[in-house]
Amino acid sequence: MQEKTIYINKKINPKGLKKDQYDVIIIGAGIGGLVCGCYLAKAGLKVLIVEQHNKPGGYCTSFERDGFIFDAGAIENLREGSIFRQIINDLDIEEKIKIYRTDPSIILIMPDYKIKIKNNTWETIADLQDKFPHESKQIYNFFDFIFNTKFPILYIKIKNKIFSQFIEEYFSDKKLKAIIKALVAQIGVPSTKLSTLTAAIHLREFVFDSGYYTRGGLQTFSNALAEKFKEYGGNLLFSNLVNKIKIIKYEAKGVVLNNKINISSKYIVSNADATQTFLSLVGENKLKKDFVIKLKNAIPSISVIAVYLGIDKNLKNELDNCYELIYVPTYEEDNPWEEGRLEKTPLAGNLYCYLTSLKDSNLAPKDKESISVGLFTPLIREDYWDSNKEKISQNMINRIEEVIPGISKKIIKKEIATPLTFRKYTLNRDGAIRGWAAFLSQIDQDMMPQKTPIKNLFLAGHWVSLTSGEYGLPTAAYTGFKAAKIILNRIEK
């Protein structure tokens, strides 16, 4: 995400298109699809976004239960000058969403340490140096390399290095190494299989550039993009599923909806799950065998079991006003892919607790709080969750109560979302939350590029492979911009 110039602004007026004909059809109203649609519609194209859910956003959404509003995801990388911020400014939605940031953004709670990730990066690093004075010089060298090395140099030096081995080159203290590993654990890949490049980008673009929020919850962000898309003349169709992408001589020509309506277009952008896009919507018979094999063998990212809690208590005087608490109960690295991990007593996995209403009182009734607790897990089996989700969610609550005492007696609303839930609402393979798993073997940009084997069919969203292997809302937004740029450049040529 190094590109700094966003220049799509030329008007390309469509002519002679009938009601069921479009220049571009976008499948999915996630952030990638919305951003792509906004740029294309702003340029004057006739654009349709088809979304299977009844609201926009994908993982950038919120939902309400009895006055408690919960965010389904998190937003990062919104500093001034970032690509994500440039997109927001370019599409003129900043005034609609009002971006704020907490300080500290994240508090990492280890058995012996509390690490506050502050907006001033070097204050956080100085705090680590104070806690580990014998590693002070190496701490500086480690973060200086990560934050001050330009991306092309990082790519050359560390893309093929395993992160666990890279840490060993700098640190000897076991607890410090555990802290560094915990800071990148939200990637969902053990440090023994993680590219150092992915870890470095995650640290500087996500961990140390987090804590951003929009007043009223994440849904306000997606709604602002959807409204802007319609202002530009775009058409947004909710509660409709694309059943098939029409292919004629290996060229995309439109889509067929679940109600058998045919809609034609010159270009198609899929912001949907890549496996579904190719194997279901395109069809294996339209694809080369080696591409199909690669797709089937690719591993989606980890999923999550999330517990959303409405608390009948004001926690503002009891907790630090941060965006996220990460509770790591042991110095042993959490491997979310480990078989049988969820059945261990006590629960040993890292817990990610979002304290949304601490920063935005609009997200909960007066003197109450909306919080969510997440634990990474693969899908496992479909029948597993009906039998185990209540027990696992209670174990999660018991664990998080070690850092937020007394909340279990104050719960007045509880919702549980399993990997099946996330699969249902996003149609992501195995309920994946971050596109492809960022294993070292899967971070090559040629694994799943935006230009597909089908002519005039492009990808956007977190299933697009980038050189860093990092995924999230900023990445999805960037791929949406890039997809729009590809299409407009082709039209201009």
VENDA-V768583 format. One line per field, one symbol per residue. psi: psi as a letter, one per 30 degrees, with the letter a starting at -180 (. if undefined). A space follows every 50 residues. Layout:
BEGIN
psi: ???
END
This chain:
BEGIN
psi: hfkfkjgjgkkjkkkgklegklekkkjkhaeeeeeeeeeeeefgljkkkk kflgllebfilllkjhfkkkkfalklhglkfleeeeeeeeghfefffjkl kljlekjjjlefljkkjlejefeeeeeeeefiffgeeeeeeeeeeefgkk eeeeeeegegkkeeeeeffelfkeeeeeeeeefgfffgkkffgkkeeeee eeeffeeghagklkkflfeeeeeeeeeeeeefglkkjlhkkkfkkkkjhg kkfalklfggkkkllelkkjglkeeeeeeeeekefglkeeeeeeeefkkl llakkkjkkjkikjgffflkilekkjjjflfkkkjffkkgeffkklkflk kjjkiefefjffgllkglkjlkkkkkkleclefeeeffeeeeeeeeeeef fffikgfffgkfkkkkkleeeeeeffgkkggkfhbkkhlefggkffeile klfkkgklllagfkklffgklaeeeeeeeeeeeeeeeeeeee.
END
